[in-house]
Amino acid sequence: MTTIDDLPIRDDLRGQTPYGAPQLDVAVRLNTNEHAFAVPQPVVEEMRKRLDAELADLNRYPDREAVGLRADLASYLGHGLGFESVWAANGSNEVQQQLLQAFGGPGRTALGFGPSYSMHPLLAAGTGTRWIGALRDPDFGLRADAAVAEIHRHDPDLVFLCSPNNPTGTALDPEVIDAVLGAARGMVLVDEAYFEYARTGTRSAIELLPGHPRLVVTRTMSKAFGFAGGRLGYFAADPAVVDAVQLVRLPYHLSALTQAAARAAVAQSAALLATVEQIKVQRDRIVDVLRGRGVEVADSDANFVLFRTADDQKSAWQAFLDRGVLIRDVGLRGWLRVTAGTESETTAFLNAAEEIL
Ligand code: PMP
């Protein structure tokens, strides 16, 4: 049987394993930080109507620049943004890949602060960008002086920040991002995939866009919008950054169906985001209950919680799975991550946790 090793694959991809959480058929799935609630019926109807209007025209390519969708996303974000400051692709992973294609690549470097989203280094690897892995503070925060010191040390072409950070849930103050912008020569990418779950008062890096043309803030509809299956991510930045990614994007990368369904979802954002508060209640419940039982838990501004297990987190992960609860081992020794689900899913997790932890 032929294996990858028999193929003339790039040397730097040899021996690598693809990204992916196990997709197991388990009753309670709390492992990939999806929004727990199904798309509400009125939103389904709106999508059906808009998809139907596209079907007879599928012989034609879609709007290559997705201007209507970008305008909708810009008004959702507010801050006075217009479509020319917003770019969209099939998930924020693709948006970030395009940014690396445009601003990274062979001979260039990207710096990130772990533990953080494991796709950032993989996207760097896929685009031939050398990844420099610095560390967050021991409490999973990131102090401005520590971040600035790493930037001075490595002088990267791109800096990746993630706020609220996956897998720790930690949000960053715009002051930290401002300090990073002041120190960095290259692009500064702030991944705000979980921003809608942040606690009241958390400020978005979007505030810093005026006067900072090297700042890019990425968002996604995969989390709070409950549109993970629709695949739609986007960023807000100076319009020149949008011009730059157009040099590397595939023509017609966003299908007419994706654009139509996403526009329906944005038009119905109030209905979709209505359940975000319920998820935040379950998130805070996980934090409070586990802490009440003496379990160490990271503060979370996201729809998931990172908590302490025995040093061998793999066997704890298996013990949850044995009880029908799928959570995430992010490869952090002694820690596991659980997504806040519906009330009953969260109860199932907490009941299992009581036996295991
Ligand atoms: N950024 C972060 C921090 C994430 O956790 C995820 C999803 N796991 C993504 C980006 C990518 O999401 P998507 O491609 O679905 O937008």
Residues whose N, C-alpha, C, O or C-beta is under 5 A from the ligand:
A	BS01	PMP	T32 N90 G91 S92 N93 Y117 N166 D191 A193 T220 S222 L232 G233
